[in-house]
Amino acid sequence: MITVTGATGALNGATVEQLLETVPPADITVVARDVGKAARFADRGVHVRRGGYDDPAALRAAFAGADQLLLVSSNDPGADAVALHGAAIDAAVAAGVGRVLYTSHQGADPASPFRPAQVHAATENLLADSGLAWTSLRNGFYLHSLGWLLGRWQESGTVSLPADGPVSWTSREDAAVGAAAILTSGRPVDGPVTLTASAAPTFAEVTGVLSEVVGRPIGFEIVDEDTWLAGQIAGGQPEMMARFTLGMYQAAAAGFFAGTDATLAALLGREPRTVRQELQQITAS
């Protein structure tokens, strides 16, 4: 049995869709806080069980019989994500889960200025100490994020950011296909596996591609962090979220997202989606 949490979300929902191409629905269980949101899977014969990371008893029941458990990371910025992940891992131990696969991040590191990277690193440590067989899917930074991380270039004609650095921009949909391939490969991967696109352009290089896509010059500049933060807050973004996003640029500048790996391309049997393809879609919409 393959059990999947977060299947009502974009990443693990796409993974379940991919699994259904080769795995009988009766061999898949999805776990959701609101089971009604998983109706599209239930209608196709997938088992649906109720469970949330804040309800360990429900999780133990939901995880029962799982040979493999795909555990999505919490996306609640106000929650103690490490504690929630720890509760889920404890439930997996109690339920006798065979292997946990956790949706981590390429830049997982306690020293990263990007808060989720610290959470991922701490969660990987919990998995390592759990006694469970585990795999950490270190996905590259999600490509669709360029839609907002490039800022308001459409209005100003310039990409203005507080820092720059290489990022292995990786399609969330490609990461989902990669996860499904690992789940169904019959060849377990122990510990971290890096799943990224084949290139890691800087924001300046991305802006160059953007100029080519839109057919006009788009400027690029680095502005002072305080100036950038003030502009974000003045534009209506809550200060907490602005500082959260600043951490991503700082982590990029420090090289936390710089590496690339050929594993995802091998799992896909093709090259992963590129920055140019994503920008073409963004600018066409």
Secondary structure, DSSP 8 states (H G I E B T S, - for coil): -EEEESTTSHHHHHHHHHHTTTS-GGGEEEEESSGGGGHHHHTTT-EEEE--TT-HHHHHHHHTT-SEEEE-----TTS-HHHHHHHHHHHHHHHT-SEEEEEEETT--TT-SSHHHHHHHHHHHHHHHHSSEEEEEEE--BGGGHHHHT-SHHHHSEEEES-------B-HHHHHHHHHHHHHSSS---EEEEE--S----HHHHHHHHHHHHTS--EEEE--HHHHHHHHHHTT--HHHHHHHHHHHHHHHTTTT----SHHHHHHTS----HHHHHHHHHH-
